[in-house]
Structure formats: structure tokens, C-alpha cells
């Protein structure tokens, strides 16, 4: 979760003279709501656009603009501010400030602090189209990027001049999510093995017909891709889907039935640090499977007797060792939260991802999903409707936060 990843982070926000400074107020609200600690620095001319009182109220911290407070004589220690921050974010960054950053000019508190920073620095330019496209601006942005700074490109839209084009500061939500992604990438999964199940299972009635469900496998494949992006070696056990992956960190094992998925998962479970069971496994399978197609009008089939399949998640929960982390999925239609919490406990899970068929745009076949995350510490996190790749990031972010806090992955 983005909120989980930014909780407790120290963000030093530099605000330059730009009409886009009004967006910085919304950005501060997002960061503070997520549990981040925010301190704001303003250039002298930035105060013509938004008052320091606004930023101080939103951040719940003093706003820094001068090297000293003339009324108290208190010194704004730029070195201490630079050391305090986990990240320095300059948003909006004016043409003037970007030029100073490129050339090492140090004529205000913001620049002195920037030049003292050892932490990552993010820069979100904001200016008119012609200024943004000017060769000197392009060169300066490339130059500060070559220093190791992270550039958040300006976006296309209506500008203060009335023109339409590139130059608008990225929206606060986009900057917020970019910072969350940055912190997520700090939790490396390199050297870890993640077992993921995806898709449906098909339970054969005869060589032609089967009992199955509408799972597309998109959620499981999205989790696998994201986990691989974070450095994990992924074993992806997939039921019948139209999906494939070309990621070299993902080993895809294709299965059809619940029994085949059970065999594949139990084979690889012992070597998995994290297991995420997102597959929609059939709960029942026909007791009798016909060797030949049941002919219409020839063989009368009054009923199909079903028997339960093995509960794969429960099996893995019973085998789980202290260093392993197990995530289950639940799709509910009634008493969703109560049923999910019961499943979490009965199957010895560390975390459960709950889907409800009542949520529009969530569940099978959609490219979006809306989930609720429940963990063994009784935390319940309700997530908004998002694309499945974004949901995958949320799931892994919560897993990583729990693992980081409990040191589960350290053997």
C-alpha cells in the first residue's frame, strides 16, 4: 500500500515560485494523511503564490525560507535539514531553481540544503511550454539528472499562459504514487523465491466437458510480474489461461486440474520464502470421469456426483515453517469480512486478500480489482478500485511491510 510505504518517511519539500505551488498544498495533505512527516522550504518569491501559513498548517511543521529568523535569531540549519530527510522533493521546480541546481549556485536556503543533501532528490518541473522546451532548460534538466537526481517530467495540459502543451507540474497523486513506488523498490526481494498460483482449474467430466470457473489469471500474473520486478525468483503455477510471461525471473508451470495444482504447489512450497495463492481452485471434482465423450441421446446422465478437492491453501498452511509467509485469497458474497477472518485463522495464513462480487469492476475477467487486505495482526485495509498491476503493487507492499517489521525473511 502506498500509505503503508510512506508511513514514517521524512519528506523535505522545496517549493519554488510557480503558480503550480497551489498543487503542493494537496501533495502535503496526501503525504501527511499517509503518515509521512513533511517539512517545507520555500524560496522568497514562492511566498507570493501560497503563504507559508498554509503550508505550516498542512504540514504541522514550521516553514523554512530564510537562513535565520530575524525576530528570534534562530538559525535554519540547512545541513541538519538535509540530514533529516529521507527524500528531498522540489515541487514545483522553477526554471530558475533548475538552472541553479545545474550550476551549483547557492544563494538561498533551498539551494544550500539541496547542495548538502545525501538523500535521493526528486524534481518536478513546472513552467510554460516555451521555457520547458528551451534548449537551455532541456540541458539543465539533463545535467541535474546526470547528478543522480530523479526527474518527474512535466505533463501536457493547460498552462498559466493559456497555451496548451507540456510544462504543467505532475499531479499530486502521481507524485505521491511515484514516491511510494520508490520506497517500495528499496525493499529488495533479490534472492527470495515466491510461489504464486493463478487462474482457474478445470475438473474433467469427460474428454470434452469440464467444471470450472471464470478466473482469467490476470491477478496472479500481475503479482508475478511485479514480484519479479522487485528482484524475486518467481514460480508461477497457472491453471488454464490465455496468459504467458516472458520475464526471465518467472518460471511458469501450467496445470489443469486441482490435483495437478496441488502437486505443483506442494513440490515447490518448501523452497518458497513467500507464497501467494491467488488461483481460483475448484472446490469439487466429478467422482467419475468418463474416458469417452458422453453422447447426447445415447448415454443418459441423470446426475454428476461431485467429491471435494484437497484444500491446497490449508495443506500449505499446515506445512508452513516459521520463516515462510503465506497469503491466501477469498472471494465472498455474504458476510465477507467475517468469513475472510475465519479463513485467515483456520488456514494459518499471514495475510488474506478479500474480493467481493458485490464490488463493480472487481473479480473475474476484469482488468481492475477492488480488494480488502486482512493480516494476522488484525489490520484491515480497504483499497480503492485499481488496475490489477496496481493492486499487485498494493498486495506486495503490504507483504513487504509486514516482513520488514517482523524480519520474517531473515534466516
Secondary structure, 3 states (H helix, E strand, C coil): CHHHHHCCCEEEEEECCCCCHHHHHHHHHHHHHCCCEEEEEECCHHHHCCCHHHHHHHHCCCEECCCECCCCCCECCHHHHHHHCCEEEEEEECHHHHHHHHHCCCCCHHHHHHHHCCCEEEEEECCCHHHHHCHHHHHHHHHHHHCCCEECCCEEEECCCCCEEEEECCCHHHHHHHHHHHHHHHCCCCCCEEEEEECECCEECCCCCEECCCCCCHHHHHHHHHHHHCCCEEEEEECCCCCCCCCCCEEEEECCCHHHHHHHHHHHHCCCCEEEECCECCCEEECCCCCCCCCCCCCCCCCCCEEECCCHHHHHHHHCCCCCEEEEEEEECCCHHHHHHHHHHHCCCCEEEEEECCCCCCCCCCCEECCEEEECCCCEEECCCEEHHHHHHHHHHHHHHHHHHHCCCCC
